[in-house]
Amino acid sequence: MAKEGVTWQIQGETTKRLEKELAWPNEIKVLTNGIFQVKAGKERRLQEGQILGEDGRLTSPDGSVVPVMEHLVMKNGQVLMVKDGISSALQGDVTLGDGSTVTQDGFYAKPGGVRSKLLDGQMFQLDGQTIAAKDTVILIAGKVRVQKDGTLFDVPPGRSLMMNDGAKVFGDGTVLMKDGTTRQLTEGVILVMEGVVRRN
């Protein structure tokens, strides 16, 4: 985590200054100065308040959660290639490492399998591995903000929004969880939920 110009390491309930380089899965390297790199990609710096998890997800203070690994994502009906944190429209069809295919017009097919239309928020690493989508809810300056299907937007007072995991978010900061319990959002604390999942 980057905070006040210092890189901190959080393990369970313990937070301490990062004193040596970390090597994580997906060939992610984190340096003590807040620089991180995925494989031989571009070096990037953690910004104030950002948290990079061992699972390769970068959480920002605005409530967004994104993978740092190179991946494909369906967003607002368009397939994007994300490399070194920069998104660009997919140019042509891509065959992934496991032989599956993602098409420029937003379809996915395993070798010899049936094509299915990608849902907004679905993500794949270039080796073919699915990246589980995460939705978030956060209260910022009294406003309820959600990340759903890879897009950030506010839920105004008097309105509500059903999340992918079945939870219902209200514009007053109340969240009715899928198990029926109620949570009240706390300013600046991110609530993470299961994102879009194709059930078939």
N, C-alpha and C positions, 0 to 999 in steps of 0.2 A: 504494500500500500504506500502511496506517495502522500505525505502530509508535511506541510511547512518546510518543503525542500529536503526532507529526509525520507529515505526508503525504509519501511518497517516490514518485519516478517511476523505474521500472525499464525500461531499454532495453537489451536484450541482456545484456551482462555489466556494464553501468554502472548504478549506483544513485545518484540524487542527490535532494536536496530539491526538491519541486514548487514552482516559483517563479512560474508563470503558469497561468492557466485553460486547461484542455484541452477541445477540442471533438472528439468521436468520432462514428463512425457511429451510426445509430439515434437521432440527436439527443440523445446523452448528453453532459452537461457536467460536468466535474470541477473543483472550486475548490481553491485552495491550502490551505484550512482543512479539507479532507477531506469537504466536502459535495459530493454529486453529485445530479444531477437528470436525469430522462429526459423529453424534450419539455417540456410544461408541468405535469408531475406534481409530486408532493410532494417536497420536498427531503429527502434522507436523508444520514446521516453514516456514513462508513466506521468500523467498530468495530475495536478492537485486533486486529491480525493479519490483517484482511481484505485481499484483493487484488481490485481491479476491473480486468478485462482490457479491452483495446480492442475485443474481440469482444462486450462487454456481459455477460460472465459474472462473477459475484461468487463468489470462493472464500473460504471461512471456515476457521479453524483446526481445526474439527471434521471437515473433509474434505468438506463439502457444497459443491456447485457449482450455482448457479442463475442464470438470466438475470435481468437487472434490468429488461428491457423488459416492457411489458404483454403477457401471453400467456395461452394456455390450456394446461393440462397434465392428463393422465390420471394420477391417483395413487390407488393402492389401490382401483381400480375406480370412481372418481368423477372427473368432469370439474370442474376448478377454474379459476376466472378469477383471475389474479394481476395486481394493479395496485398500483404503488408498494410492492412487496414484501409485500403483504397478500393472502392467499388466501381465496377464498370459493367456495362451491358454485355451479356454473353454474345460473342461473335461466332456463330456456327455451333453445331452440335459437339458435345464432348463425351468421349468414352472414358469412364473412370477406371481406376486400377483393378477393380473386380470384374470388369467387363460390362458393367451396367452403363446405360447411356442417359444423358440429360440433353434434351433438345433445346434449341434456341427459343422455340415457341412454348416451352414450359411443360414438357412431358418427360416422364422417367420410365425406364424399362430395364429389367434385369435381362441377362442373356437368355434369349429364347422365351422370355416372359411377355406378359400383356403390358401394354403401355398404360400408364395412369397419369392423369393431370396432377401436377404439383400444386400443393396448397400454399398459400401465403405463409411464410415463416419456416417452411421446410428447408433443411440444410444438409449438404453432403460434403465430406472431405474428398479430395481428389483421388484418394485410394478406394473410394466407394463407401466408406463407413458413414453411417447416418450420424448427424450431430443432433442430439435431443434439444428441441427448442425450449426456451425459457421465457415466460411472460413475467412481468414485474408490475408492482403497484407501489407508489411512493407519494408522500405528502410533501410538497415543496411550496413554501410561503403560503400555506393554507389551501393550496390547490391540489386536487387529486390528479396524478399523472400515471398513465399505464403504458407499458410496452406490450403490445399484442400483435402477433404475427409479424414481428420485426419492426413495427412502426410505433413511434411515441405520439401520444395525444392526451389531452386533458378530459376529465369527466366533470362537467359543470354541476353546481348544486342543483338538486331537483331531478338529476338524471342518474341512470345506472347503466352498467355494462356487464354482460355475461362474459366471463373469461373462458378460455379453452378447457380448463380443468373442471368447470362447473361452478366455480365461485362467482359471486355477484358483487361488483364494486359499486358503491354509491358515492355520489359527488360530495357528500358530507364527511367522507373519510371513514365510513363504515364498510367493512367487507364481510359478507356472509360466505363463510368457507364451505367447501363441498361437503364437509362432514356435518354441516348444520350449525357449527359454532360461529360466533360473531367476534370479529377483531376490529379494534379501533386503530387506525393508522397513527403512527407517531412521526412527527416532523423529521424528515431526512432519513428515516429508516426504510430500507427497501424490503418489500415482501416478494419473495420469488415463488413462482408457481410453474406447474407443467405447462409447456406451450403446445402448439398444434401437434397432433399425432394422427397419422393416417391409420385407421382401424382395420382396413381390409388387407 
